[in-house]
Amino acid sequence: MRAARLYLVSESRVGGRPVEPLVAAALAGGVDIVQLRDKEAGDRVLVAAARRLRALCDEHGALLIVNDRPDLARACRADGVHVGQDDAPVADVRRVVGEELLVGLSTHSPDQIAAAAETDYIGVGPVYATPTKPGRTPVGLELVAHAASEAAQPFFAIGGIDAERAPEVAAAGGERVAVVRAIRDAADPGAAARRIRAALGQREVVGGPAR
């Protein structure tokens, strides 16, 4: 987790097609963590998709995170679970997944960052306005800088970040970023991942030999 720099969040299907080819290209391009976030999929579909992503992540030495479903994390053989401020409390999530799995939490303010000490990592954002979080006010680079100086654990800046914005996020202290559209919607997801890593000043990837 501490070595990871680039985190992709995606649904189980993109544009009506299975997400695996997109994720494979993104992993080859330098994604270190994949989060499966699909609010529409049923449990069976979610677990099946996660198991396929598990195999891809294993090939590339990457971590797999399941969004919002600690009860399914073990069934998916995920490395962890990510929850939001309105989901189950971190203490309850930890009781479900145990100490072996990672627990991540979305944060949007200094108070939420301070209260997240029991997590393994946090998301900080949305840094910029993004249609994936409609109606949520951007936190700006100020919260990124605050997290860089105050967060007790690794954090990923998220929200509207792409290769063009990544350098200013890195300059504010955000050495790790999570993205959705910048890779998911790219014509070449692998190239998009490489551009973001380069923009962060991180050309080397941290996965296994398959990379």
Backbone as ProteinMPNN parsed JSONL, in Angstrom:
{"seq_chain_A": "MRAARLYLVSESRVGGRPVEPLVAAALAGGVDIVQLRDKEAGDRVLVAAARRLRALCDEHGALLIVNDRPDLARACRADGVHVGQDDAPVADVRRVVGEELLVGLSTHSPDQIAAAAETDYIGVGPVYATPTKPGRTPVGLELVAHAASEAAQPFFAIGGIDAERAPEVAAAGGERVAVVRAIRDAADPGAAARRIRAALGQREVVGGPAR", "coords_chain_A": {"N_chain_A": [[0.821, -1.2, 0.0], [1.904, 1.273, 0.827], [3.803, 1.664, -1.11], [2.32, 1.968, -3.383], [1.037, 4.0, -6.045], [-0.846, 4.634, -8.021], [-4.273, 4.304, -8.465], [-7.058, 2.68, -9.548], [-10.522, 3.043, -10.044], [-13.401, 1.28, -10.867], [-16.394, 0.09, -12.541], [-18.064, -3.136, -12.915], [-18.729, -3.554, -15.524], [-18.137, -1.699, -18.462], [-19.332, 0.595, -20.685], [-21.118, -1.327, -21.551], [-19.611, -3.575, -21.841], [-17.537, -6.242, -20.494], [-15.241, -5.418, -17.866], [-12.68, -6.391, -17.763], [-10.663, -6.366, -19.974], [-10.032, -3.608, -20.074], [-9.027, -3.189, -17.471], [-6.833, -4.927, -17.496], [-5.167, -3.656, -19.387], [-4.771, -1.224, -18.05], [-3.432, -2.06, -15.743], [-1.081, -3.05, -16.891], [-0.105, -0.645, -17.705], [0.612, 0.574, -15.351], [-1.065, 0.8, -13.103], [-1.562, 0.307, -9.662], [-3.427, -0.47, -7.788], [-6.689, -1.776, -7.871], [-10.01, -0.931, -7.624], [-13.142, -2.375, -7.317], [-16.09, -0.995, -7.902], [-19.371, -1.073, -7.913], [-22.481, -0.187, -7.893], [-24.796, -1.149, -8.915], [-24.715, -3.838, -9.557], [-25.685, -7.196, -8.744], [-25.075, -9.471, -5.973], [-23.987, -11.946, -6.856], [-23.026, -11.381, -9.433], [-21.2, -9.386, -8.803], [-19.302, -10.73, -7.169], [-18.355, -12.654, -9.002], [-17.198, -11.01, -10.975], [-15.243, -9.744, -9.431], [-13.594, -11.893, -8.767], [-12.514, -12.52, -11.254], [-11.074, -10.168, -11.682], [-9.342, -10.424, -9.574], [-7.594, -12.415, -10.449], [-6.312, -11.063, -12.558], [-5.088, -8.955, -11.146], [-3.339, -10.413, -9.559], [-1.581, -11.351, -11.504], [-0.196, -9.071, -12.067], [0.877, -8.168, -9.727], [-0.702, -6.469, -8.185], [-3.036, -4.782, -5.96], [-6.371, -5.676, -4.944], [-9.397, -4.126, -4.302], [-12.609, -4.048, -2.831], [-15.529, -2.169, -3.096], [-17.491, -0.889, -0.473], [-18.612, -3.302, 0.487], [-17.999, -5.149, 2.869], [-18.885, -7.648, 3.634], [-18.673, -9.202, 1.391], [-16.036, -9.165, 0.731], [-14.177, -11.155, 1.513], [-15.19, -13.377, 0.145], [-14.667, -12.592, -2.421], [-11.976, -12.782, -2.454], [-10.554, -10.48, -2.028], [-8.102, -7.885, -1.375], [-8.837, -5.94, 0.318], [-11.312, -3.595, 1.579], [-13.285, -0.762, 0.735], [-14.877, 2.024, 2.133], [-17.403, 4.608, 2.471], [-18.184, 7.786, 4.045], [-20.85, 7.599, 4.732], [-21.345, 4.951, 4.898], [-20.99, 1.714, 6.534], [-19.573, 1.995, 9.838], [-16.013, 2.248, 10.385], [-15.001, 0.609, 12.454], [-16.947, -1.397, 12.601], [-16.687, -2.5, 10.057], [-14.105, -3.514, 10.257], [-14.484, -5.549, 12.107], [-15.85, -7.369, 10.57], [-14.096, -8.019, 8.408], [-11.689, -8.558, 9.605], [-8.218, -8.413, 10.717], [-6.58, -8.97, 8.629], [-7.3, -7.955, 6.145], [-7.203, -4.944, 4.204], [-8.541, -1.77, 5.113], [-10.13, 0.937, 3.769], [-11.08, 4.425, 3.645], [-13.203, 7.036, 2.554], [-12.574, 10.508, 2.722], [-13.4, 13.933, 3.43], [-12.779, 16.255, 4.699], [-10.766, 18.093, 7.14], [-11.451, 17.216, 9.758], [-12.569, 14.689, 9.28], [-10.358, 13.352, 8.263], [-8.712, 13.341, 10.527], [-10.228, 11.694, 12.143], [-9.906, 9.233, 11.037], [-7.997, 7.454, 11.875], [-7.864, 4.704, 12.374], [-7.888, 3.384, 10.007], [-6.41, 1.771, 7.09], [-5.723, 3.136, 4.83], [-6.638, 6.249, 3.234], [-9.012, 7.969, 1.132], [-8.905, 11.169, -0.319], [-10.865, 13.816, -1.102], [-13.63, 15.062, -3.179], [-11.03, 16.35, -5.167], [-11.236, 18.025, -7.376], [-14.14, 19.2, -9.183], [-16.35, 16.611, -10.206], [-18.207, 14.432, -12.325], [-18.638, 11.902, -11.318], [-19.145, 12.19, -8.683], [-21.641, 13.718, -8.173], [-22.907, 16.86, -7.13], [-21.285, 17.094, -4.892], [-19.173, 19.268, -3.198], [-16.055, 20.401, -4.366], [-12.983, 19.741, -2.65], [-10.552, 20.877, -3.086], [-7.017, 21.723, -3.514], [-6.099, 22.424, -1.068], [-6.972, 20.654, 0.948], [-5.618, 18.392, 0.188], [-2.968, 19.186, 0.697], [-3.202, 19.48, 3.447], [-3.713, 16.818, 4.228], [-1.297, 15.696, 3.462], [0.416, 16.648, 5.393], [-0.759, 15.897, 7.789], [-2.112, 13.382, 7.781], [-2.282, 10.095, 9.097], [-1.815, 7.804, 7.746], [-1.24, 6.235, 4.481], [-2.506, 8.203, 1.763], [-4.832, 8.78, -0.908], [-5.33, 11.111, -3.325], [-8.319, 12.093, -4.915], [-10.745, 12.611, -7.499], [-11.622, 14.103, -10.301], [-9.043, 14.085, -11.316], [-6.424, 13.982, -13.664], [-3.865, 13.368, -16.168], [-3.052, 15.953, -16.767], [-3.701, 17.458, -14.525], [-2.426, 16.119, -12.495], [0.322, 16.895, -11.877], [0.043, 19.302, -10.31], [-1.385, 18.34, -8.182], [0.476, 16.546, -7.107], [2.435, 18.412, -6.408], [1.19, 19.647, -4.31], [1.442, 17.779, -2.393], [0.227, 15.374, -2.839], [1.143, 12.444, -3.5], [0.056, 10.095, -4.267], [-2.612, 9.001, -6.319], [-6.071, 8.476, -7.072], [-8.168, 7.412, -9.675], [-10.948, 7.624, -11.949], [-12.501, 8.285, -14.469], [-10.31, 9.201, -16.009], [-8.776, 7.047, -16.748], [-10.632, 4.961, -17.213], [-12.301, 5.967, -19.272], [-10.567, 6.455, -21.295], [-9.167, 6.246, -24.6], [-6.986, 4.622, -24.838], [-6.31, 2.859, -22.248], [-3.977, 1.881, -20.996], [-1.914, 3.586, -21.898], [-2.911, 5.945, -20.832], [-2.661, 5.443, -18.083], [0.132, 5.296, -17.886], [0.811, 7.927, -18.548], [-0.27, 9.357, -16.397], [1.203, 8.338, -14.231], [3.76, 9.235, -15.003], [3.31, 11.976, -14.871], [3.058, 12.282, -12.167], [5.614, 11.995, -11.459], [6.433, 9.423, -11.2], [7.669, 6.95, -12.731], [8.363, 4.303, -12.537], [6.879, 1.138, -11.808], [5.264, -0.761, -9.168], [4.62, -3.404, -9.02], [4.718, -7.016, -9.544], [6.919, -9.328, -11.378], [5.496, -9.654, -13.756], [4.91, -7.189, -14.734]], "CA_chain_A": [[0.0, 0.0, 0.0], [2.728, 2.484, 0.903], [4.535, 1.828, -2.367], [1.384, 2.197, -4.483], [0.878, 5.393, -6.467], [-1.966, 4.849, -8.94], [-5.413, 3.515, -7.986], [-8.166, 2.758, -10.506], [-11.854, 2.666, -9.582], [-14.234, 1.0, -12.035], [-17.52, -0.82, -12.443], [-17.806, -4.466, -13.465], [-18.894, -3.421, -16.962], [-17.951, -0.326, -18.95], [-19.841, 0.677, -22.052], [-21.809, -2.558, -21.884], [-18.659, -4.679, -22.014], [-16.808, -6.592, -19.274], [-14.18, -4.46, -17.584], [-11.362, -7.028, -17.67], [-9.644, -5.861, -20.91], [-9.63, -2.279, -19.641], [-8.2, -3.317, -16.278], [-5.559, -5.538, -17.893], [-4.345, -2.616, -20.008], [-4.409, -0.249, -17.027], [-2.406, -2.682, -14.899], [0.156, -3.063, -17.663], [0.361, 0.732, -17.767], [1.155, 1.058, -14.082], [-2.002, 0.862, -11.981], [-1.119, -0.516, -8.538], [-4.596, -0.903, -7.021], [-7.962, -1.733, -8.593], [-11.21, -1.03, -6.786], [-14.395, -2.692, -7.992], [-17.194, -0.232, -7.319], [-20.519, -1.255, -8.796], [-23.678, -0.066, -7.051], [-25.941, -1.741, -9.591], [-24.567, -5.284, -9.728], [-26.08, -8.087, -7.667], [-23.957, -10.103, -5.275], [-23.357, -12.999, -7.658], [-22.285, -10.721, -10.508], [-20.085, -8.675, -8.186], [-18.281, -11.7, -6.753], [-17.758, -13.241, -10.203], [-16.318, -10.004, -11.578], [-14.1, -9.538, -8.551], [-12.68, -13.038, -8.882], [-11.76, -12.355, -12.496], [-10.11, -9.096, -11.46], [-8.33, -10.956, -8.664], [-6.592, -13.108, -11.263], [-5.534, -10.048, -13.266], [-4.248, -8.248, -10.18], [-2.266, -11.324, -9.178], [-0.607, -11.392, -12.594], [0.558, -7.814, -12.107], [1.334, -7.776, -8.403], [-1.523, -5.336, -7.748], [-4.03, -5.014, -4.922], [-7.776, -5.602, -5.325], [-10.266, -3.592, -3.251], [-14.047, -4.061, -3.111], [-16.192, -1.008, -2.513], [-18.763, -0.837, 0.26], [-19.193, -4.593, 0.815], [-17.105, -5.988, 3.669], [-19.407, -9.01, 3.715], [-18.28, -9.936, 0.194], [-14.605, -9.011, 0.46], [-13.493, -12.449, 1.611], [-15.67, -14.228, -0.943], [-14.007, -12.11, -3.639], [-10.533, -12.87, -2.23], [-10.003, -9.135, -2.16], [-7.102, -7.474, -0.39], [-9.412, -4.983, 1.252], [-12.624, -3.007, 1.322], [-13.313, 0.697, 0.86], [-16.197, 2.526, 2.516], [-17.576, 6.048, 2.523], [-18.609, 8.342, 5.325], [-22.233, 7.215, 5.004], [-21.44, 3.488, 4.941], [-20.768, 1.145, 7.866], [-18.406, 2.538, 10.541], [-14.779, 1.498, 10.18], [-14.889, -0.424, 13.486], [-17.817, -2.51, 12.206], [-16.064, -3.131, 8.891], [-12.944, -4.276, 10.727], [-14.965, -6.771, 12.749], [-16.264, -8.299, 9.518], [-12.999, -8.469, 7.543], [-10.534, -8.93, 10.397], [-7.013, -7.603, 10.604], [-5.798, -9.358, 7.465], [-7.671, -7.16, 4.98], [-7.077, -3.499, 4.281], [-9.773, -0.986, 5.19], [-9.964, 2.311, 3.312], [-12.208, 5.31, 3.942], [-13.248, 8.33, 1.882], [-12.617, 11.657, 3.628], [-13.7, 15.173, 2.713], [-12.513, 17.399, 5.57], [-9.727, 17.823, 8.14], [-11.99, 16.436, 10.87], [-12.711, 13.3, 8.857], [-9.006, 12.795, 8.177], [-8.259, 13.096, 11.899], [-11.012, 10.605, 12.731], [-9.713, 8.008, 10.255], [-6.713, 6.876, 12.292], [-7.901, 3.241, 12.431], [-7.916, 2.834, 8.653], [-5.113, 1.47, 6.483], [-5.475, 4.225, 3.885], [-7.825, 7.087, 3.03], [-9.171, 8.774, -0.058], [-9.09, 12.583, 0.011], [-11.453, 14.468, -2.262], [-13.064, 15.207, -4.516], [-10.142, 17.509, -5.29], [-11.882, 18.869, -8.385], [-15.507, 18.773, -9.491], [-16.372, 15.429, -11.047], [-19.554, 13.868, -12.463], [-18.795, 10.664, -10.56], [-19.649, 12.581, -7.365], [-22.456, 14.903, -8.443], [-23.415, 17.59, -5.984], [-20.31, 17.225, -3.807], [-18.294, 20.418, -3.385], [-14.639, 20.028, -4.381], [-12.209, 20.143, -1.458], [-9.409, 21.644, -3.541], [-5.67, 21.29, -3.17], [-5.831, 22.721, 0.348], [-7.146, 19.451, 1.757], [-4.505, 17.516, -0.169], [-1.81, 19.649, 1.465], [-3.463, 19.149, 4.851], [-3.515, 15.378, 4.395], [0.13, 15.407, 3.331], [1.114, 16.99, 6.642], [-1.449, 15.427, 8.988], [-2.676, 12.032, 7.722], [-1.47, 9.085, 9.778], [-1.687, 6.652, 6.867], [-1.198, 6.643, 3.075], [-3.761, 8.747, 1.232], [-4.952, 8.929, -2.349], [-6.161, 12.21, -3.793], [-9.273, 11.587, -5.895], [-11.787, 13.535, -7.94], [-11.299, 14.974, -11.426], [-7.595, 14.123, -11.553], [-5.93, 13.352, -14.879], [-2.436, 13.618, -16.358], [-2.807, 17.39, -16.78], [-3.827, 17.993, -13.171], [-1.613, 15.361, -11.549], [1.493, 17.593, -11.339], [-0.278, 20.234, -9.233], [-1.751, 17.524, -7.023], [1.737, 16.088, -6.529], [3.111, 19.557, -5.802], [0.506, 19.928, -3.039], [1.742, 16.689, -1.466], [-0.524, 14.17, -3.193], [1.991, 11.566, -4.298], [-0.777, 8.974, -4.716], [-3.904, 9.462, -6.828], [-7.072, 7.515, -7.526], [-8.869, 7.97, -10.828], [-12.011, 6.843, -12.585], [-12.677, 8.583, -15.889], [-9.047, 9.452, -16.715], [-8.339, 5.77, -17.33], [-11.79, 4.186, -17.686], [-12.866, 6.524, -20.491], [-9.497, 6.738, -22.25], [-9.099, 5.368, -25.765], [-5.913, 3.675, -24.537], [-6.168, 2.916, -20.789], [-2.594, 1.666, -20.589], [-1.182, 4.824, -22.133], [-3.398, 6.925, -19.86], [-2.023, 5.129, -16.8], [1.543, 5.688, -17.965], [0.906, 9.396, -18.523], [-0.535, 9.832, -15.035], [2.385, 8.008, -13.423], [4.835, 10.148, -15.374], [2.964, 13.305, -14.366], [3.314, 12.259, -10.73], [7.036, 11.79, -11.247], [6.61, 8.014, -10.864], [7.678, 6.156, -13.961], [8.505, 2.885, -12.192], [5.71, 0.527, -11.173], [5.669, -1.474, -7.971], [4.108, -4.759, -9.032], [5.605, -8.148, -9.705], [7.65, -9.481, -12.63], [4.64, -9.602, -14.938], [4.914, -5.849, -15.273]], "C_chain_A": [[0.864, 1.263, 0.0], [3.496, 2.73, -0.382], [3.62, 2.19, -3.528], [1.245, 3.687, -4.779], [-0.384, 5.636, -7.29], [-3.06, 3.819, -8.701], [-6.56, 3.751, -8.973], [-9.445, 2.274, -9.868], [-12.728, 2.429, -10.812], [-15.381, 0.08, -11.68], [-17.142, -2.179, -13.03], [-17.972, -4.498, -14.981], [-18.768, -1.961, -17.334], [-18.396, -0.285, -20.401], [-20.516, -0.597, -22.506], [-20.913, -3.762, -22.048], [-17.979, -5.001, -20.689], [-15.573, -5.705, -19.101], [-12.784, -5.072, -17.665], [-10.339, -6.525, -18.692], [-9.137, -4.468, -20.519], [-8.679, -2.365, -18.451], [-6.848, -3.935, -16.622], [-4.628, -4.504, -18.509], [-3.874, -1.602, -18.974], [-3.328, -0.798, -16.102], [-1.069, -2.714, -15.614], [0.758, -1.659, -17.754], [0.835, 1.305, -16.45], [0.18, 1.236, -12.95], [-1.574, -0.138, -10.91], [-2.269, -1.12, -7.743], [-5.825, -0.774, -7.908], [-9.087, -1.862, -7.569], [-12.417, -1.327, -7.675], [-15.516, -1.99, -7.253], [-18.378, -0.297, -8.279], [-21.773, -1.298, -7.944], [-24.881, -0.794, -7.638], [-25.89, -3.267, -9.642], [-25.072, -6.044, -8.508], [-24.869, -8.797, -7.095], [-23.235, -11.125, -6.152], [-22.504, -12.401, -8.771], [-21.043, -10.04, -9.945], [-18.96, -9.628, -7.801], [-17.593, -12.308, -7.97], [-16.791, -12.27, -10.869], [-15.068, -9.801, -10.739], [-13.109, -10.691, -8.633], [-11.883, -12.984, -10.176], [-10.718, -11.254, -12.363], [-9.002, -9.539, -10.517], [-7.207, -11.628, -9.453], [-5.712, -12.112, -12.01], [-4.587, -9.316, -12.314], [-3.091, -9.126, -9.736], [-1.181, -11.372, -10.25], [0.321, -10.181, -12.566], [1.038, -7.348, -10.736], [0.565, -6.607, -7.819], [-2.505, -5.767, -6.664], [-5.437, -4.886, -5.499], [-8.602, -5.175, -4.111], [-11.712, -3.68, -3.719], [-14.687, -2.883, -2.393], [-17.418, -1.406, -1.7], [-19.308, -2.177, 0.742], [-18.2, -5.455, 1.603], [-17.573, -7.432, 3.745], [-18.999, -9.857, 2.513], [-16.776, -9.941, -0.04], [-13.867, -10.341, 0.508], [-13.922, -13.384, 0.483], [-15.004, -13.863, -2.269], [-12.501, -12.321, -3.6], [-9.861, -11.52, -2.449], [-8.936, -8.892, -1.105], [-7.672, -6.504, 0.626], [-10.763, -4.498, 0.798], [-12.535, -1.511, 1.539], [-14.735, 1.143, 1.165], [-16.194, 4.053, 2.525], [-18.062, 6.488, 3.887], [-20.02, 7.919, 5.704], [-22.435, 5.702, 5.027], [-21.206, 3.003, 6.376], [-19.543, 1.773, 8.522], [-17.191, 1.637, 10.374], [-14.644, 0.364, 11.202], [-15.754, -1.636, 13.137], [-17.238, -3.256, 11.004], [-14.907, -4.019, 9.324], [-13.381, -5.578, 11.399], [-15.363, -7.817, 11.712], [-15.06, -8.871, 8.783], [-11.76, -8.894, 8.319], [-9.345, -8.026, 10.142], [-6.232, -7.888, 9.326], [-6.076, -8.478, 6.254], [-7.491, -5.674, 5.26], [-8.457, -2.862, 4.375], [-9.452, 0.449, 4.805], [-11.235, 3.106, 3.531], [-12.097, 6.589, 3.131], [-13.345, 9.447, 2.919], [-12.748, 12.937, 2.811], [-13.389, 16.419, 3.536], [-11.381, 17.069, 6.533], [-10.238, 16.98, 9.302], [-12.128, 14.966, 10.496], [-11.351, 12.624, 8.708], [-8.503, 12.447, 9.573], [-8.959, 11.902, 12.523], [-10.753, 9.259, 12.071], [-8.462, 7.243, 10.662], [-6.698, 5.353, 12.274], [-7.945, 2.59, 11.052], [-6.502, 2.531, 8.169], [-4.727, 2.49, 5.426], [-6.755, 5.04, 3.784], [-7.811, 7.67, 1.621], [-9.466, 10.198, 0.37], [-9.654, 13.277, -1.223], [-12.946, 14.721, -2.091], [-12.227, 16.48, -4.63], [-10.73, 18.52, -6.26], [-13.313, 18.364, -8.589], [-15.469, 17.589, -10.448], [-17.787, 14.871, -11.141], [-19.724, 12.545, -11.741], [-19.254, 10.926, -9.132], [-20.494, 13.843, -7.513], [-22.961, 15.54, -7.155], [-22.445, 17.75, -4.841], [-19.338, 18.35, -4.127], [-16.837, 19.973, -3.381], [-13.913, 20.542, -3.137], [-10.984, 20.952, -1.835], [-8.082, 21.08, -3.074], [-5.331, 21.551, -1.71], [-5.968, 21.473, 1.209], [-6.073, 18.415, 1.416], [-3.27, 17.893, 0.637], [-1.978, 19.331, 2.949], [-3.216, 17.668, 5.107], [-2.033, 15.024, 4.336], [0.881, 15.674, 4.63], [0.508, 16.319, 7.867], [-1.92, 13.976, 8.952], [-1.716, 11.017, 8.332], [-1.168, 7.887, 8.891], [-1.567, 7.13, 5.421], [-2.55, 7.198, 2.626], [-3.66, 8.887, -0.277], [-5.855, 10.118, -2.633], [-7.052, 11.691, -4.916], [-10.249, 12.691, -6.284], [-11.307, 14.452, -9.046], [-9.828, 15.044, -11.772], [-7.267, 13.366, -12.84], [-4.461, 13.707, -15.032], [-2.111, 15.107, -16.332], [-2.839, 17.979, -15.364], [-2.914, 17.301, -12.161], [-0.393, 16.118, -11.041], [1.163, 18.574, -10.215], [-0.77, 19.503, -7.988], [-0.488, 17.021, -6.327], [2.467, 17.224, -5.826], [2.491, 19.932, -4.465], [0.753, 18.832, -2.01], [1.021, 15.396, -1.767], [0.291, 13.257, -4.094], [1.269, 10.321, -4.787], [-2.105, 9.533, -5.212], [-4.774, 8.269, -7.197], [-7.873, 8.171, -8.639], [-9.973, 7.035, -11.278], [-11.96, 7.127, -14.085], [-11.364, 8.709, -16.657], [-8.471, 8.187, -17.328], [-9.514, 5.023, -17.932], [-12.282, 4.658, -19.043], [-11.817, 6.813, -21.559], [-9.55, 5.767, -23.423], [-8.045, 4.288, -25.556], [-5.654, 3.723, -23.031], [-4.729, 2.722, -20.317], [-1.761, 2.917, -20.758], [-1.611, 5.902, -21.146], [-2.764, 6.704, -18.496], [-0.566, 5.553, -16.804], [1.71, 7.198, -17.901], [0.683, 9.934, -17.11], [0.65, 9.533, -14.136], [3.533, 8.964, -13.722], [4.577, 11.548, -14.833], [3.167, 13.413, -12.868], [4.81, 12.164, -10.421], [7.366, 10.366, -10.898], [6.537, 7.187, -12.138], [7.795, 4.666, -13.685], [7.218, 2.389, -11.547], [6.173, -0.4, -10.066], [5.24, -2.925, -7.957], [5.176, -5.802, -9.296], [6.231, -8.225, -11.086], [6.793, -9.362, -13.886], [4.58, -8.213, -15.545], [6.202, -5.571, -16.019]], "O_chain_A": [[0.589, 2.209, -0.738], [3.809, 3.874, -0.713], [4.094, 2.671, -4.557], [1.325, 4.524, -3.879], [-0.934, 6.736, -7.258], [-2.811, 2.614, -8.729], [-6.973, 4.889, -9.198], [-9.468, 1.225, -9.225], [-12.791, 3.278, -11.701], [-15.355, -0.615, -10.664], [-16.05, -2.355, -13.57], [-17.419, -5.372, -15.648], [-19.238, -1.084, -16.608], [-17.898, -1.037, -21.239], [-20.5, -0.926, -23.692], [-21.388, -4.855, -22.359], [-17.854, -4.12, -19.838], [-14.946, -5.298, -20.079], [-11.795, -4.338, -17.64], [-9.201, -6.272, -18.296], [-7.943, -4.189, -20.626], [-7.647, -1.695, -18.426], [-5.823, -3.507, -16.091], [-3.438, -4.473, -18.196], [-2.723, -1.167, -19.005], [-2.408, -0.074, -15.723], [-0.034, -2.434, -15.01], [1.973, -1.502, -17.866], [1.399, 2.399, -16.417], [0.555, 1.779, -11.91], [-1.263, -1.289, -11.215], [-2.108, -2.158, -7.1], [-5.984, 0.221, -8.616], [-9.104, -2.787, -6.757], [-12.675, -0.625, -8.652], [-15.851, -2.344, -6.123], [-18.378, 0.348, -9.327], [-22.089, -2.324, -7.342], [-25.869, -1.03, -6.943], [-26.931, -3.914, -9.758], [-24.908, -5.593, -7.375], [-23.775, -8.735, -7.655], [-22.005, -11.159, -6.182], [-21.39, -12.861, -9.022], [-19.966, -10.108, -10.537], [-17.792, -9.357, -8.08], [-16.371, -12.463, -7.972], [-15.697, -12.657, -11.28], [-13.963, -9.698, -11.272], [-11.9, -10.469, -8.572], [-10.71, -13.357, -10.201], [-9.604, -11.386, -12.871], [-7.861, -9.092, -10.635], [-6.026, -11.434, -9.165], [-4.498, -12.297, -12.087], [-3.422, -9.088, -12.641], [-1.976, -8.636, -9.555], [0.006, -11.427, -9.931], [1.475, -10.258, -12.987], [1.555, -6.238, -10.609], [1.117, -5.832, -7.038], [-2.768, -6.955, -6.477], [-5.676, -4.101, -6.416], [-8.518, -5.777, -3.04], [-12.003, -3.413, -4.884], [-14.412, -2.635, -1.218], [-18.273, -2.157, -2.168], [-20.375, -2.204, 1.356], [-17.625, -6.393, 1.051], [-16.76, -8.343, 3.903], [-18.978, -11.085, 2.597], [-16.291, -10.651, -0.922], [-13.032, -10.626, -0.35], [-13.093, -14.105, -0.072], [-14.803, -14.719, -3.13], [-11.814, -12.07, -4.59], [-8.754, -11.433, -2.98], [-8.867, -9.583, -0.089], [-7.069, -6.268, 1.674], [-11.291, -4.928, -0.228], [-11.806, -1.041, 2.413], [-15.685, 0.691, 0.526], [-15.146, 4.696, 2.578], [-18.318, 5.669, 4.77], [-20.353, 7.887, 6.889], [-23.562, 5.224, 5.16], [-21.224, 3.798, 7.316], [-18.564, 2.06, 7.833], [-17.319, 0.42, 10.238], [-14.214, -0.733, 10.845], [-15.341, -2.775, 13.355], [-17.292, -4.484, 10.938], [-14.745, -5.133, 8.826], [-12.706, -6.599, 11.265], [-15.228, -9.016, 11.954], [-14.999, -10.079, 8.553], [-10.868, -9.527, 7.754], [-9.446, -7.014, 9.448], [-5.324, -7.135, 8.973], [-5.191, -8.271, 5.424], [-7.611, -5.215, 6.395], [-9.421, -3.355, 3.789], [-8.612, 1.098, 5.429], [-12.33, 2.547, 3.595], [-11.015, 7.167, 3.029], [-14.107, 9.344, 3.88], [-12.284, 13.025, 1.675], [-13.705, 17.53, 3.11], [-11.061, 15.897, 6.729], [-9.517, 16.106, 9.784], [-11.835, 14.09, 11.31], [-11.218, 11.436, 9.002], [-7.931, 11.377, 9.779], [-8.374, 11.181, 13.331], [-11.314, 8.247, 12.491], [-7.928, 6.464, 9.873], [-5.626, 4.757, 12.17], [-8.032, 1.366, 10.949], [-5.521, 2.977, 8.764], [-3.543, 2.691, 5.153], [-7.825, 4.587, 4.193], [-6.759, 7.841, 1.006], [-10.205, 10.412, 1.331], [-9.003, 13.324, -2.266], [-13.472, 14.607, -0.984], [-12.67, 17.558, -4.234], [-10.723, 19.723, -5.999], [-13.646, 17.241, -8.213], [-14.665, 17.556, -11.38], [-18.5, 14.837, -10.138], [-20.856, 12.097, -11.561], [-19.701, 10.01, -8.441], [-20.11, 14.911, -7.036], [-23.382, 14.856, -6.223], [-22.741, 18.477, -3.892], [-18.749, 18.379, -5.207], [-16.422, 19.24, -2.483], [-14.196, 21.633, -2.641], [-10.426, 21.649, -0.988], [-8.028, 20.094, -2.338], [-4.388, 20.97, -1.173], [-5.159, 21.257, 2.111], [-5.669, 17.641, 2.283], [-2.6, 17.024, 1.196], [-1.019, 18.958, 3.625], [-2.579, 17.305, 6.097], [-1.568, 14.155, 5.073], [1.868, 15.003, 4.931], [1.185, 16.18, 8.887], [-2.112, 13.384, 10.014], [-0.506, 11.071, 8.115], [-0.349, 7.043, 9.252], [-1.77, 8.314, 5.152], [-3.602, 6.724, 3.055], [-2.584, 9.081, -0.843], [-7.017, 10.129, -2.226], [-6.594, 10.935, -5.774], [-10.538, 13.589, -5.494], [-10.66, 15.465, -8.778], [-9.401, 15.973, -12.458], [-7.762, 12.264, -13.075], [-3.869, 14.287, -14.122], [-1.017, 15.492, -15.92], [-2.08, 18.897, -15.055], [-2.657, 17.844, -11.087], [-0.08, 16.003, -9.856], [1.927, 18.674, -9.255], [-0.595, 19.986, -6.869], [-0.394, 17.063, -5.101], [3.054, 17.02, -4.763], [3.168, 20.468, -3.587], [0.314, 18.953, -0.866], [1.176, 14.416, -1.038], [0.144, 13.293, -5.315], [1.792, 9.577, -5.616], [-2.665, 10.44, -4.596], [-4.283, 7.207, -7.58], [-8.216, 9.35, -8.553], [-9.942, 5.83, -11.026], [-11.448, 6.326, -14.867], [-11.308, 8.361, -17.836], [-7.752, 8.252, -18.325], [-9.412, 4.505, -19.044], [-12.645, 3.836, -19.886], [-12.142, 7.356, -22.615], [-9.93, 4.608, -23.262], [-8.195, 3.167, -26.043], [-4.857, 4.543, -22.575], [-4.311, 3.34, -19.337], [-0.987, 3.277, -19.871], [-0.784, 6.683, -20.675], [-2.374, 7.661, -17.825], [-0.082, 6.115, -15.821], [2.644, 7.695, -17.272], [1.37, 10.86, -16.679], [1.061, 10.39, -13.353], [4.2, 9.447, -12.807], [5.501, 12.23, -14.389], [3.42, 14.5, -12.348], [5.218, 12.243, -9.262], [8.44, 10.091, -10.363], [5.457, 6.777, -12.562], [7.376, 3.849, -14.505], [6.55, 3.129, -10.826], [7.341, -0.786, -10.024], [5.475, -3.621, -6.969], [6.373, -5.514, -9.276], [6.094, -7.297, -11.883], [7.295, -9.012, -14.955], [4.243, -8.056, -16.719], [6.384, -4.475, -16.548]]}, "name": "protein", "num_of_chains": 1, "seq": "MRAARLYLVSESRVGGRPVEPLVAAALAGGVDIVQLRDKEAGDRVLVAAARRLRALCDEHGALLIVNDRPDLARACRADGVHVGQDDAPVADVRRVVGEELLVGLSTHSPDQIAAAAETDYIGVGPVYATPTKPGRTPVGLELVAHAASEAAQPFFAIGGIDAERAPEVAAAGGERVAVVRAIRDAADPGAAARRIRAALGQREVVGGPAR"}
